[in-house]
């Protein structure tokens, strides 16, 4: 069973470790893992406690000062929601890039202009859309296909290999169909 009570020393250690992580350009996740290991708590518990305390200390900065806790940069960065237009543009651009053989990571990095935080934000949104907004993604895929824009269908294509093969065979004259079927027979 996890101990939910934090001592002042543990709270100070948590904020010191997080301050050091920010100063060194590390993620807070690493700091949360370290403190979780030191205090025998789960990483999620440490993270939740940190943000709850950061909010308290921001509202009562004198308490943080008395405890010697540095607050600069301790709170979460402000959440910036996506507009519908931004989401549609993100999905459209990544699907077009994938249709050209460019990886999702590279496409998103280019959209983010090399900014790693923005790239992570875009990647998380893209993955979330694939998982939770299939109708929206499929709608964009169909729109791109209607406009003859090469794109990637993350759910598989209705134009699969079987369909391609069937269309190819249908396009052959009788002599070529016979030769094709003989070739297939030799391969199996």
Buried (B, 14 or more C-beta within 10 A) or exposed (E): EEEEEBEEEBBBBBBBBBBEBBEEEEEBEEBBBBBBEEBEBEBEBBBEBBBEBBEEBEEEEEEBEEBEBBBEEBEEEEEEEBEEEEBBBBBBBBBBBBBEEBEBEEBBBBBBEEEEEBBEBBBEBBEEBBEEBEEBBEEBBEEBBEEEEEBBBBEEBEEEEEEEEEEEEEEEEEEEEEEBEEEEEEEE
